[in-house]
Structure formats: structure tokens, C-alpha cells
Amino acid sequence: MKLRYRDIGGCYGEHHVARTRVAYGERTVEHTHDFWEFFLVTKGSGWHFWNGRRLALRPGSLVYVRSSDLHSFQGARGEWVEFINLAVAPRWWAAFRKLFHPVLVLEEQAGGSPAGHRVLSVSETLACEQRLERLIENRGEDAGLLPEVVSGLVRHLLRRAAESASEEACPEWLARLVEDMRNPALIAEPLQVWQKKSGRSHEHLARSCRKYLGSPLTELLNRARIEFVKAGLLREEDKVITLAYEAGYQNVGYFYRTFRRLEGCTPRQWLAARTDCEAVPRRVVK
């Protein structure tokens, strides 16, 4: 099976980016593309079947897939794997490759081995996820954002610093704090609890969030909670209001305003459009 870029729904000009989830018992149809793709695993674990190899996926797995690669996905036993996948248009990639030499190095390394697979540290994973989330939120409005994100991903895969030399890496304590926010058992904890969990003063925490993650702690918590609600909607287990309360929102109006601000639509509109926004084929084999 060959996927064509022109057939992907929900593209933002030269790229398509979305969160995708594959459960155990599902295996996406093996396919190639006429485009190039990156994906970053953010939750769960699973397998990437890549050119006859079976490679493990876990949070932090960053993968580069060439157009000629034959691959598919599957969740691990009893689990599911969730990742953000970024597909770029063939014409854009051809132009970018001419200008950005590290891409050629990456393609040479990935040709005969799984060099296109790398597991990032917690702080690196968080930084990459934040950049990919910016692409999702930007909806193609900033033409300079795509090359910035793609060049950073390539450098990560080549084990170079994704940040410029003048920037400091996100400290592990902060990366782990934000990672803990995604724990369903902790998601409803109030902001004051997260401030205390950091072990830093309010001023130090606020400065660090803005310096390394570009957002205040309140915004990071809102993003984690909205992701929790979206995951629940995909499982079709609960009503929207129930999920909002479970995520820690006590004010329904504030929840809806936050969801619309972050996603650009209501929860039901987001769920209705979900099918059209996935680049990975959802037809599976048992």
C-alpha cells in the first residue's frame, strides 16, 4: 500500500501534523509513502515494523521514515502507543534537502540500519513535543516554523544538540514535573500542588517555565488536562462534562473556553474532525 501526500486530509500547506494512537491487537497496514515523515512517541509503548525489522517504541522514541521505507505500527501487549507524526510535502522536502546538508547525512545513515530511530531523554522529548505542538496550534500560519522544527528533529536523530549552542537544555526536574502532569491519577491536582511538587520557589518555577518551555505553569497544566479529555473522547468512555471534572476543571465555562483556545474548536467538533486529521492508515489487520 502506498500513501500519497495529496490524499491526506487536514494538511496545513506543506505539512501535516497530528496525534495518532494505535492499540494492542491493531496493526496498521504496511505502507510506503510518496512523502517523508517523522514521529515522536509521547505515551505508551509498541512496535515499529520497519523494512522487515521489529523495533521497540516507548516515550521518547523519535523516528525518521523515508518515502521508500515499508513500515507499520502496533501497540505493545495490553497497551497502546501514541505519537505525534509529521509528514512533509515531497516538493517542500526536496527543496529543504538541498539547503540543509544534515538531511543527506541522516539518509545515508538510515539506509542500511535503524539509524533513523533514537530514544530521547525526558527533557529532549519534552522540547520536541513542545515544538510539534506549536506546529499543530499554528495551523500553517508561520511559514518559518516548519523548517525550524524539521531541522531540530534531524539534529536530534544525528545526536546533535537540537537547541542552539547559546540555549540551555530544559532541566530534568522541570521536564519530569510536566511529564507527571500527564499521569491520569494526578491530572486533577490543583495548581498549588504542582508548584509544591517542583521543590522550587514560585518565582524560580515561573522563570524556568517561561525560559525553557515558553509557557507559564498554568498553561502547561491546561494543555495536559485538555490532552486527558481528548484521550477520553477517543475512548468514547465518558461525556465531555464528566471528563472535564475528572481533569480538574471545576468551572465548565472555563473548560470550554480553554479547549476552544487550544484546539480552535469545541470538544465535539474536535472529535468529529479527528478521523480526517490522521496521517497513519487506521485500517488494521488482526
Secondary structure, 3 states (H helix, E strand, C coil): CEECHHHCCCCECCEEEEEEEEECCCCECCEEECCEEEEEEEEECEEEEECCEEEEECCCEEEEECCCCCEEEEECCCCEEEEEEEEECHHHHHHHHHHCCHHHHHHHHHCCCHHHEEECCHHHHHHHHHHHHHHHHHCCCCCCHHHHHHHHHHHHHCCCCCCCCCCCCCCHHHHHHHHHCCCCCCCCCCHHHHHHHHCCCHHHHHHHHHHHHCCCHHHHHHHHHHHHHHHHHHHCCCCHHHHHHHCCCCCHHHHHHHHHHHHCCCHHHHHHHHHHHCCCCCCECC
